[in-house]
Amino acid sequence: MFDVITFGETMIRLSPPNYRRLEQTNLLDVNVGGAEMSVAVGLSRLGLKVSWVSRLTDNELGAMIRNKAREQGVDTSNILWTKGSRVGLYFLEFGASPRSSRVIYDRANSAISQIKPGEVNWEEVLGGAKWFHTSGITPALSSSAAQVTTDALKTAKKVGCKVSYDLNYRARLWTEEEARKCQEPLMEYVDILFSTEEDTGRIFGIRADSYQEVARKLAEKFNFEVVCITIREVVSVLRNRWTAISYSGGKIYDDKIYDVEIVDRVGAGDSFSAGFIYGYITGDVEKGLKYGNAYAALKHSILGDVNWSTLQEVENQVKGADLRISR
């Protein structure tokens, strides 16, 4: 049986090297990227048994995505395969101040956006699992993907899984009104919410003078067990300050602020989710916050969507690792 099941899309990521513009480049670096697969990889690298559920086109691009998950120890037996549709793409153009980084999606009509209710036997997939995780990207892909997400969440609660959900609002996929209408009913099935203060304002209209107050309002409105909010201060495109807070049982948990030099910031929120889930399963809310915060900070130093950091590196950060060369 698996500790954690995740569900969502992964795409092929194409990036010009050396800070080139897309119009300028004649080369593209190839990676794979998707929120829920990144969480699955992170959890696997930290030592949990994880299965990732998705729907992929049965060609070389689908195989590439599957293989990248498998090489990190993630179970891929629950992937659905189709001869039709396509694998989604996204292009990431790295910026440097004053030019910000930029993402262009080419994911319309991807294989997972065509998923239909009943294609996944959720009772079978989730049976015996401790935890189910997905994000607000998945229901944004199509009305059928939203229905399958709803079915997964309902089944997860029915079979006794702990359920976590990352709001992950993407303005290029749907409007704030569409996101609110779809996701508010889903919160009934969510135990742990991951978000940013900005996303909760856009989707749920919940704003306050502090992140702590936003977390409290979210927990009271939706009866969440835990609310986690990641906090990013942008000093420059290549330098940020990163931290996070958690709210549970009327108590605020906070942690250190990390000064991060950015090699690649994509996937930092997913690394926080993975670190928190690992820390919560093996400890408590406080451990989850510290491990999530450290894992996310480390992700900024690693190229690609997935986090190649180890559990030992995370624990070193929690203990206060310095920047001197490790020999």
Secondary structure per residue as TSV (DSSP state, phi and psi in degrees):
chain	resnum	aa	ss	phi	psi
A	1	M	-	360.0	157.2
A	2	F	-	-100.6	148.4
A	3	D	S	-71.7	-44.1
A	4	V	E	-137.7	138.3
A	5	I	E	-114.4	132.4
A	6	T	E	-119.5	157.4
A	7	F	E	-142.8	122.2
A	8	G	-	168.0	178.5
A	9	E	-	-85.1	145.2
A	10	T	-	-127.5	140.2
A	11	M	E	-118.4	168.5
A	12	I	E	-83.4	130.1
A	13	R	E	-106.2	128.9
A	14	L	E	-120.6	124.3
A	15	S	E	-134.0	130.7
A	16	P	-	-66.7	136.0
A	17	P	S	-78.1	162.6
A	18	N	T	57.9	37.1
A	19	Y	T	63.2	21.7
A	20	R	-	-71.6	154.5
A	21	R	-	-79.4	155.8
A	22	L	T	-60.2	-39.6
A	23	E	T	-66.0	-23.9
A	24	Q	T	-91.3	-29.5
A	25	T	-	-81.0	152.5
A	26	N	S	-118.8	11.9
A	27	L	-	-134.9	148.3
A	28	L	-	-136.2	128.0
A	29	D	E	-79.1	139.5
A	30	V	E	-109.0	124.3
A	31	N	E	-134.7	178.9
A	32	V	E	-119.9	148.7
A	33	G	E	-153.4	135.6
A	34	G	-	-173.9	137.9
A	35	A	H	-56.4	-51.7
A	36	E	H	-74.0	-30.9
A	37	M	H	-69.5	-37.5
A	38	S	H	-61.6	-39.6
A	39	V	H	-64.5	-43.5
A	40	A	H	-60.8	-45.3
A	41	V	H	-62.3	-44.4
A	42	G	H	-58.1	-45.3
A	43	L	H	-66.1	-38.7
A	44	S	H	-63.6	-42.8
A	45	R	H	-66.4	-27.2
A	46	L	H	-82.4	-10.0
A	47	G	T	116.2	5.7
A	48	L	-	-94.3	160.4
A	49	K	-	-90.4	121.2
A	50	V	E	-133.1	142.0
A	51	S	E	-124.0	136.7
A	52	W	E	-110.7	126.7
A	53	V	E	-102.4	131.3
A	54	S	-	-158.8	-173.7
A	55	R	E	-135.9	122.7
A	56	L	E	-128.2	153.4
A	57	T	E	-77.2	135.0
A	58	D	S	-81.1	75.1
A	59	N	S	-147.3	-170.6
A	60	E	H	-64.4	-31.4
A	61	L	H	-71.9	-41.4
A	62	G	H	-62.1	-41.0
A	63	A	H	-63.8	-38.3
A	64	M	H	-59.0	-45.8
A	65	I	H	-63.5	-48.6
A	66	R	H	-56.1	-44.4
A	67	N	H	-65.4	-37.1
A	68	K	H	-65.4	-35.5
A	69	A	H	-68.7	-44.5
A	70	R	H	-64.0	-37.8
A	71	E	T	-66.2	-17.2
A	72	Q	T	-99.3	11.2
A	73	G	T	85.7	9.5
A	74	V	-	-83.8	132.7
A	75	D	B	-70.6	132.6
A	76	T	-	-119.2	16.3
A	77	S	T	-69.8	-15.4
A	78	N	T	-98.4	11.1
A	79	I	-	-73.7	135.9
A	80	L	E	-90.9	141.0
A	81	W	E	-117.0	138.8
A	82	T	E	-133.1	145.1
A	83	K	S	-81.9	-18.8
A	84	G	S	-95.6	-165.0
A	85	S	S	58.8	-153.8
A	86	R	-	-158.2	163.6
A	87	V	-	-86.5	134.1
A	88	G	-	-71.8	152.0
A	89	L	E	-121.3	152.3
A	90	Y	E	-142.8	148.2
A	91	F	E	-110.3	129.5
A	92	L	E	-118.0	117.7
A	93	E	E	-103.4	114.0
A	94	F	-	-75.6	133.3
A	95	G	-	-108.4	174.3
A	96	A	B	-149.0	143.2
A	97	S	T	-52.1	135.1
A	98	P	T	-91.9	9.9
A	99	R	B	-95.1	118.8
A	100	S	-	-78.1	161.0
A	101	S	-	-68.4	158.7
A	102	R	E	-144.5	139.4
A	103	V	E	-115.4	136.0
A	104	I	E	-121.8	124.6
A	105	Y	E	-93.5	143.6
A	106	D	E	-136.5	73.0
A	107	R	-	-128.2	5.0
A	108	A	T	-60.7	139.7
A	109	N	T	60.9	30.7
A	110	S	-	-68.7	164.4
A	111	A	T	-56.3	-44.1
A	112	I	G	-72.3	-26.0
A	113	S	G	-67.6	-17.7
A	114	Q	G	-96.3	5.3
A	115	I	-	-61.5	144.3
A	116	K	-	-119.0	147.4
A	117	P	T	-55.0	137.7
A	118	G	T	95.3	-14.8
A	119	E	S	-69.0	-32.3
A	120	V	S	-104.6	127.6
A	121	N	-	-84.5	89.3
A	122	W	H	-66.2	-34.1
A	123	E	H	-63.2	-38.7
A	124	E	H	-71.3	-45.0
A	125	V	H	-64.3	-43.0
A	126	L	H	-89.5	-10.6
A	127	G	T	-59.5	123.3
A	128	G	T	86.8	-9.8
A	129	A	-	-75.5	151.0
A	130	K	S	-85.4	-30.0
A	131	W	E	-147.4	143.9
A	132	F	E	-125.6	135.2
A	133	H	E	-133.7	135.6
A	134	T	E	-149.4	-175.2
A	135	S	E	-142.7	172.0
A	136	G	T	-70.8	-6.3
A	137	I	H	-70.4	-40.2
A	138	T	H	-62.4	-50.6
A	139	P	H	-69.3	-15.6
A	140	A	H	-74.6	-14.6
A	141	L	S	-73.4	-32.9
A	142	S	-	-174.5	165.9
A	143	S	H	-66.5	-34.8
A	144	S	H	-71.0	-37.8
A	145	A	H	-63.8	-35.4
A	146	A	H	-65.0	-39.7
A	147	Q	H	-68.1	-39.1
A	148	V	H	-66.2	-38.7
A	149	T	H	-60.4	-44.1
A	150	T	H	-59.8	-46.0
A	151	D	H	-60.4	-41.4
A	152	A	H	-64.2	-44.7
A	153	L	H	-63.9	-44.2
A	154	K	H	-61.7	-43.5
A	155	T	H	-67.6	-39.2
A	156	A	H	-57.8	-43.8
A	157	K	H	-67.2	-38.6
A	158	K	H	-62.1	-40.6
A	159	V	H	-91.0	1.3
A	160	G	T	93.5	17.8
A	161	C	-	-75.6	146.3
A	162	K	E	-73.3	138.7
A	163	V	E	-119.6	126.8
A	164	S	E	-119.2	151.7
A	165	Y	E	-147.1	128.4
A	166	D	E	-103.2	121.8
A	167	L	-	-58.6	-43.8
A	168	N	-	44.2	54.4
A	169	Y	-	-67.6	130.8
A	170	R	-	-122.7	106.6
A	171	A	T	-64.1	-22.3
A	172	R	T	-82.4	-3.7
A	173	L	T	-103.7	-34.8
A	174	W	-	-162.5	167.7
A	175	T	-	-82.9	166.2
A	176	E	H	-61.2	-39.8
A	177	E	H	-64.8	-42.8
A	178	E	H	-63.5	-41.5
A	179	A	H	-63.6	-41.2
A	180	R	H	-66.0	-47.1
A	181	K	H	-61.1	-38.5
A	182	C	H	-76.8	-42.6
A	183	Q	H	-90.3	-27.1
A	184	E	G	-55.6	-44.7
A	185	P	G	-65.2	-25.8
A	186	L	G	-71.3	-24.5
A	187	M	G	-64.6	-17.3
A	188	E	G	-59.1	-27.1
A	189	Y	G	-102.4	4.4
A	190	V	-	-101.3	132.1
A	191	D	S	-95.0	-44.0
A	192	I	E	-121.6	122.2
A	193	L	E	-106.4	130.5
A	194	F	E	-107.5	137.2
A	195	S	E	-164.2	175.8
A	196	T	E	-111.0	159.3
A	197	E	H	-62.2	-33.3
A	198	E	H	-67.1	-43.1
A	199	D	H	-66.0	-39.1
A	200	T	H	-66.6	-31.9
A	201	G	H	-68.5	-44.2
A	202	R	H	-64.8	-44.5
A	203	I	H	-87.1	-47.3
A	204	F	H	-104.5	-4.4
A	205	G	-	68.6	20.2
A	206	I	-	-96.0	114.5
A	207	R	-	-136.2	155.5
A	208	A	-	-159.9	177.3
A	209	D	S	-77.4	-11.4
A	210	S	S	-145.3	154.5
A	211	Y	H	-62.3	-35.8
A	212	Q	H	-61.7	-40.8
A	213	E	H	-70.2	-36.9
A	214	V	H	-60.2	-45.9
A	215	A	H	-60.6	-43.6
A	216	R	H	-62.4	-44.4
A	217	K	H	-63.0	-40.2
A	218	L	H	-61.7	-47.0
A	219	A	H	-62.1	-39.6
A	220	E	H	-71.3	-38.9
A	221	K	H	-68.5	-42.0
A	222	F	H	-111.5	1.1
A	223	N	-	60.3	39.5
A	224	F	-	-70.1	148.0
A	225	E	S	-72.1	-41.9
A	226	V	E	-141.9	140.1
A	227	V	E	-120.0	128.1
A	228	C	E	-117.5	130.8
A	229	I	E	-123.3	123.1
A	230	T	E	-89.1	144.3
A	231	I	E	-129.6	123.1
A	232	R	E	-123.1	124.7
A	233	E	E	-105.2	119.4
A	234	V	E	-89.4	104.4
A	235	V	E	-78.8	-46.6
A	236	S	E	-154.2	175.8
A	237	V	T	-57.7	-34.1
A	238	L	T	-105.0	4.0
A	239	R	E	-138.1	123.7
A	240	N	E	-131.9	162.4
A	241	R	E	-111.3	132.7
A	242	W	E	-127.7	136.6
A	243	T	E	-159.1	-175.9
A	244	A	E	-156.9	160.3
A	245	I	E	-130.2	158.4
A	246	S	E	-130.3	150.1
A	247	Y	E	-127.7	127.7
A	248	S	E	-156.7	135.2
A	249	G	T	57.5	33.9
A	250	G	T	81.4	6.3
A	251	K	E	-120.1	138.9
A	252	I	E	-93.8	132.1
A	253	Y	E	-112.9	132.8
A	254	D	E	-131.9	173.4
A	255	D	-	-149.0	178.7
A	256	K	-	-64.6	159.6
A	257	I	-	-95.8	129.0
A	258	Y	E	-99.7	129.1
A	259	D	E	-85.2	116.6
A	260	V	E	-116.3	136.3
A	261	E	E	-96.6	127.8
A	262	I	-	-95.4	116.0
A	263	V	S	-87.8	-42.3
A	264	D	-	-163.1	115.0
A	265	R	-	-90.2	-11.2
A	266	V	T	-64.9	129.5
A	267	G	T	95.9	0.0
A	268	A	H	-63.7	-41.4
A	269	G	H	-64.4	-37.1
A	270	D	H	-66.8	-37.2
A	271	S	H	-65.1	-37.1
A	272	F	H	-61.3	-45.7
A	273	S	H	-58.6	-45.4
A	274	A	H	-62.6	-46.3
A	275	G	H	-64.2	-39.2
A	276	F	H	-65.9	-46.8
A	277	I	H	-59.0	-44.8
A	278	Y	H	-60.1	-48.4
A	279	G	H	-64.0	-36.8
A	280	Y	H	-69.9	-44.7
A	281	I	H	-64.2	-37.5
A	282	T	H	-96.4	1.2
A	283	G	S	-157.8	-105.5
A	284	D	-	-156.4	-171.2
A	285	V	H	-61.0	-43.6
A	286	E	H	-62.9	-43.8
A	287	K	H	-64.6	-41.4
A	288	G	H	-57.5	-45.7
A	289	L	H	-62.1	-47.1
A	290	K	H	-64.8	-43.0
A	291	Y	H	-70.2	-40.3
A	292	G	H	-63.3	-43.3
A	293	N	H	-63.9	-44.7
A	294	A	H	-67.0	-42.1
A	295	Y	H	-64.6	-40.2
A	296	A	H	-66.8	-41.6
A	297	A	H	-60.6	-43.5
A	298	L	H	-63.7	-34.7
A	299	K	H	-58.0	-33.7
A	300	H	T	-59.0	-21.7
A	301	S	T	-91.2	2.6
A	302	I	S	-123.1	128.8
A	303	L	S	-73.7	139.0
A	304	G	S	103.9	167.7
A	305	D	S	-74.4	-33.2
A	306	V	S	-91.5	157.0
A	307	N	-	-100.2	116.0
A	308	W	-	-90.4	9.8
A	309	S	-	-69.6	157.0
A	310	T	-	-103.5	165.1
A	311	L	H	-59.7	-39.9
A	312	Q	H	-61.9	-39.5
A	313	E	H	-65.7	-39.8
A	314	V	H	-62.1	-46.9
A	315	E	H	-65.3	-34.1
A	316	N	H	-63.1	-40.8
A	317	Q	H	-65.3	-42.0
A	318	V	H	-59.9	-37.4
A	319	K	H	-79.6	-15.9
A	320	G	T	107.7	51.4
A	321	A	-	-63.0	145.2
A	322	D	-	-96.2	-179.0
A	323	L	S	-100.9	5.2
A	324	R	S	-70.1	152.3
A	325	I	-	-59.9	137.8
A	326	S	-	-90.9	121.2
A	327	R	-	-119.2	360.0
